[in-house]
Amino acid sequence: MKKLFTVVIAGIVCVTACKKSNDANTNSGNTFTATVNGQATVFNVKAATLIRSQNDNEKRMDITGESLDSSKMLIITLGLESYLGSGMTVKSYVLNPFPVDDPNTPDVDESATTQGYTTYMTSLGNGNWFTDVYDENGTFVLSSCDSAHTLISGSFQTTLTDSNSLPATIVTITAGKISNLKYSVLN
């Protein structure tokens, strides 16, 4: 009887320890971090989706996070010119939604060099957000993509500039890190 009791207690301890370990692994993919204008910030992931379009032969990964204090929101968008597969290519993505148009190459579409962009929003309160239009210069390095388990990891940094305001509004995002983020595949 004493032996059976010891085995049952050991089993309960093992199940509890395994559950805690699995919970910790799951939670690591529910947030990401970045330093925004010098302030270390943790973002709760609101959505992470891979959207595929066979008609356009492209796919897009959108990662949306809201800061823990609900004052900031970031949406990171990455794109590929192929709808095939349920993952993104592991590589460095250029973040620049408005590349400079070279007047010496009128037949070249510079926007084709855009591989992604960042949308930055600040809270106005009551669930309302202010979104400005920024020029951008940055990178997102996708270090791993496990399409079988729909998990991605990577790092990012970017500088967002609104030259339409005086003085220019600049948002600097550094040390961005995403680890084992679970995403959904649409289409």
C-alpha positions as CSV (number, residue, x, y, z in Angstrom):
1,M,0.0,0.0,0.0
2,K,2.8,2.4,0.9
3,K,4.5,1.6,-2.4
4,L,1.3,2.4,-4.4
5,F,0.8,5.7,-2.5
6,T,4.4,6.7,-3.4
7,V,3.8,5.8,-7.1
8,V,0.6,7.9,-7.1
9,I,2.3,10.9,-5.5
10,A,5.2,10.6,-7.9
11,G,2.8,10.5,-10.8
12,I,0.9,13.6,-9.6
13,V,4.2,15.5,-9.1
14,C,5.3,14.5,-12.6
15,V,2.0,15.5,-14.3
16,T,2.0,18.9,-12.4
17,A,5.7,19.6,-13.3
18,C,5.0,18.6,-17.0
19,K,1.9,20.8,-17.1
20,K,3.9,23.8,-15.7
21,S,6.6,23.2,-18.2
22,N,4.2,23.1,-21.1
23,D,2.4,26.2,-19.9
24,A,5.7,28.1,-19.8
25,N,6.5,27.0,-23.4
26,T,3.1,28.1,-24.6
27,N,3.3,31.5,-22.8
28,S,6.6,32.3,-24.5
29,G,4.8,32.6,-27.8
30,N,2.1,34.9,-26.5
31,T,4.3,37.9,-26.1
32,F,7.1,39.7,-27.9
33,T,9.5,42.4,-26.8
34,A,11.0,45.5,-28.3
35,T,12.6,48.7,-27.1
36,V,10.5,51.7,-28.3
37,N,12.1,55.1,-28.1
38,G,14.5,53.7,-25.4
39,Q,11.8,52.0,-23.3
40,A,11.8,48.2,-23.0
41,T,8.3,47.1,-23.8
42,V,6.5,43.8,-23.7
43,F,3.6,43.3,-26.2
44,N,0.8,40.8,-25.8
45,V,0.1,39.1,-29.1
46,K,-3.4,39.9,-30.3
47,A,-3.1,38.0,-33.6
48,A,-0.5,36.3,-35.8
49,T,-1.7,35.1,-39.2
50,L,-0.3,34.0,-42.5
51,I,-2.7,35.0,-45.3
52,R,-2.2,33.2,-48.6
53,S,-3.6,34.5,-52.0
54,Q,-3.4,32.0,-54.9
55,N,-4.9,34.6,-57.3
56,D,-2.1,37.1,-56.5
57,N,0.6,34.4,-55.9
58,E,1.7,35.9,-52.6
59,K,1.4,35.5,-48.9
60,R,1.6,37.8,-45.9
61,M,2.4,37.3,-42.3
62,D,0.8,39.8,-39.9
63,I,1.9,39.9,-36.2
64,T,-0.1,42.3,-34.0
65,G,0.9,43.1,-30.4
66,E,-0.4,45.5,-27.8
67,S,1.9,46.8,-25.0
68,L,1.1,45.5,-21.5
69,D,0.1,49.1,-20.4
70,S,-2.2,49.3,-23.5
71,S,-0.5,52.5,-24.7
72,K,1.1,51.2,-27.9
73,M,0.3,48.7,-30.7
74,L,2.7,47.3,-33.3
75,I,1.7,45.4,-36.4
76,I,4.6,43.7,-38.2
77,T,3.8,42.7,-41.8
78,L,6.1,40.5,-43.9
79,G,5.4,39.5,-47.5
80,L,6.5,36.9,-50.1
81,E,5.8,36.6,-53.8
82,S,4.6,33.0,-53.5
83,Y,1.4,31.6,-52.0
84,L,2.8,28.1,-51.6
85,G,3.4,26.5,-48.3
86,S,2.2,27.3,-44.8
87,G,5.3,29.1,-43.6
88,M,7.5,32.1,-44.4
89,T,11.1,31.9,-45.8
90,V,13.8,32.1,-43.2
91,K,15.7,35.2,-44.2
92,S,16.2,38.9,-43.6
93,Y,13.2,41.1,-44.7
94,V,13.6,44.7,-45.6
95,L,11.1,46.9,-43.8
96,N,10.4,50.0,-46.0
97,P,6.8,50.7,-47.2
98,F,7.8,53.8,-49.2
99,P,11.2,53.1,-51.0
100,V,12.8,56.1,-52.7
101,D,11.8,56.3,-56.4
102,D,14.9,56.5,-58.5
103,P,14.2,58.9,-61.4
104,N,17.1,57.4,-63.3
105,T,15.2,54.0,-63.5
106,P,11.7,54.9,-64.7
107,D,10.9,51.3,-65.7
108,V,11.8,49.9,-62.3
109,D,9.1,49.6,-59.6
110,E,11.0,50.3,-56.4
111,S,8.0,49.2,-54.3
112,A,8.9,45.6,-55.4
113,T,11.8,45.9,-52.9
114,T,9.4,46.2,-50.0
115,Q,9.3,42.9,-48.1
116,G,7.5,44.3,-45.1
117,Y,6.6,47.2,-42.9
118,T,5.6,48.2,-39.4
119,T,2.4,49.9,-38.3
120,Y,2.8,51.8,-35.0
121,M,-0.2,53.1,-33.1
122,T,-0.7,55.0,-29.8
123,S,-3.7,54.7,-27.7
124,L,-6.3,57.5,-27.6
125,G,-8.2,55.7,-24.8
126,N,-11.5,53.7,-24.9
127,G,-10.2,51.2,-27.5
128,N,-9.4,54.0,-30.0
129,W,-6.0,54.2,-31.7
130,F,-4.0,56.9,-33.5
131,T,-2.1,55.6,-36.5
132,D,0.3,57.9,-38.3
133,V,1.9,57.3,-41.7
134,Y,5.6,56.7,-41.4
135,D,8.5,56.3,-43.8
136,E,10.5,53.3,-42.5
137,N,14.0,51.9,-42.6
138,G,14.4,48.6,-40.9
139,T,14.9,44.8,-41.0
140,F,13.1,41.8,-39.7
141,V,15.3,38.7,-39.5
142,L,13.2,35.6,-39.5
143,S,15.5,33.1,-37.8
144,S,13.1,30.1,-37.8
145,C,9.8,29.0,-39.2
146,D,8.3,25.6,-38.2
147,S,5.4,25.4,-40.7
148,A,4.4,21.9,-39.3
149,H,3.7,23.4,-35.9
150,T,3.1,27.0,-37.2
151,L,5.8,28.6,-35.0
152,I,8.1,31.5,-35.9
153,S,11.0,33.2,-34.2
154,G,13.0,36.3,-35.2
155,S,14.4,39.7,-34.4
156,F,13.6,43.2,-35.7
157,Q,14.6,46.8,-35.6
158,T,13.3,49.8,-37.4
159,T,13.1,53.6,-37.5
160,L,9.8,55.2,-38.4
161,T,9.8,58.8,-39.5
162,D,6.8,61.2,-40.1
163,S,8.3,64.0,-42.1
164,N,4.9,65.7,-42.4
165,S,5.0,66.9,-38.8
166,L,7.3,69.7,-37.6
167,P,9.5,68.8,-36.0
168,A,9.5,65.3,-37.6
169,T,8.1,62.6,-35.4
170,I,10.6,59.7,-35.1
171,V,9.9,56.3,-33.5
172,T,12.9,54.1,-32.9
173,I,12.3,50.4,-32.3
174,T,15.3,48.3,-31.4
175,A,16.0,44.9,-29.8
176,G,12.7,43.4,-31.1
177,K,12.4,39.7,-30.4
178,I,9.8,37.1,-31.1
179,S,10.3,33.5,-29.9
180,N,8.2,30.5,-30.8
181,L,5.2,32.6,-31.8
182,K,2.2,30.5,-32.8
183,Y,0.4,31.7,-35.9
184,S,-2.7,30.7,-37.9
185,V,-2.8,30.0,-41.6
186,L,-5.7,31.5,-43.6
187,N,-6.7,30.3,-47.1
